[in-house]
Amino acid sequence: MTKTSSFAAPKGFPDYLPPASAQFVAVRDALVHAARLAGYGHVELPIFEETGLFARGVGESTDVVSKEMWTFPDRKNRSMTLRPEGTASVMRAVIEHGLDRGPLPVKLCYAGPFFRYENVQAGRYRQLQQVGVEAIGVDDPALDAEVIAIADAGFRSLGLDGFRLEITSLGDDTCRPQYRELLQQYLLGLPLDEETKRRVRINPLRVLDDKRPEVRELTADAPLMLDHLSESAKAHFDQVLGYLDALGVPYVVNPRMVRGLDYYTKTTFEFVHDGLGAQSGIGGGGRYDGLMAELGGQPLSGIGFGLGVDRAILALEAEGKTAADPARVDVFGVPLGEAAKSRLVELAGRLRAAGIRVDLSYGGRGVKGAMKSADRSGAKYALVLGDRDLAEGEIGLKDLSTGDQQQIRIDDTVAAVTAALAADR
Ligand code: HAM
């Protein structure tokens, strides 16, 4: 057997390690919290599902399904796929457990890893982390606005402000097929190259989103879905914008927006951050009124989003901001001797029970090394205990930012530390 000297994580699968992982947790939790404030309940779903669920749900013609799925046979040769996104799985679970037969809308929130076999680059990974919500079973423009406002509030709660919300309507069953045909006819009449014409035949909408300047120029006057909405789709879209105004959520209408998943109808949106280069989408979503029926459930509508946790972190970095408390603990214990160590171990337990974050110097390190660890931990205070203090029933409470140290009664440690931390806040 050959011996490998070391292992590396699979390409595009990030590790999240301290101290950066604190930022990851803070971002994920803040985005989830925004959904909790609107009554979304937590769902935890399998990491992989039958391949057919995504093929049918997300759409065979999408890049996600045709090029990026992590598909493998299980031990009985059934085709399974690591989830590339959350919406299809949520629909499957809602149908399977009959939530669609209970009170509507069903409002669900999830957070976790998703898998896409993409070309890895800054902000584009093969394991990506999303926070998502889905609101299922009620076709009300106010619910569209709620979902969008949650994403907006989540990003803002992190301190982000260099992003914009782009929004459009992709129409519904009554207007989209005719529009698609109209657009196809129009585009096929243009002097486009053969490859682009092939794409016009498969998905003409995607050609409108082509970034090449020559294609942009040729398609500048192409008909837009927004100008061909059915009366009801138009009324729905106008009301969504009205509710967003009422909620104070700023937006830009982008009639050329194209999403990478096939299930969208009516309202679709993307949050775009300018500090991220090519991978500028920090979140996106929309309505998917035909999805549940497509997956064998009742014909119920739905709307949701997926927010990119990794990209939100990059956006914070681009804005020079942080969402995490850089301190790992509040207090760091420095024992100077064996008896002092046992007493500090016991005090650490009592402080933690009181909700105070505590770490200690372990391994019998000298005072210098222990103080260095204390500084590195980000703690506001060190508790310094020597055997002589112990005999006198006292302990040193050292403010690590000013260097001031006061002696306090050991028996008063929890109360004194609590008071000192409260005074700092
Ligand atoms: P999506 O636009 O494919 O939508 O992904 C949502 C977000 O996930 C993106 O805006 C981006 O921030 C992040 N993301 C996607 N791919 C990567 C990647 N390779 N690396 C890093 N971040 C990435 C969905 O997944 C839909 N399920 C959203 C939805 C829910 N629509 C309705 N309900």
Residues whose N, C-alpha, C, O or C-beta is under 5 A from the ligand:
A	BS01	HAM	P84 E85 G86 T87 R116 E118 G123 R124 Y125 L128 Q130 V133 G281 I282 G283 G284 G285 G286 I303 G304 F305 G306 L307 G308 D310 R311
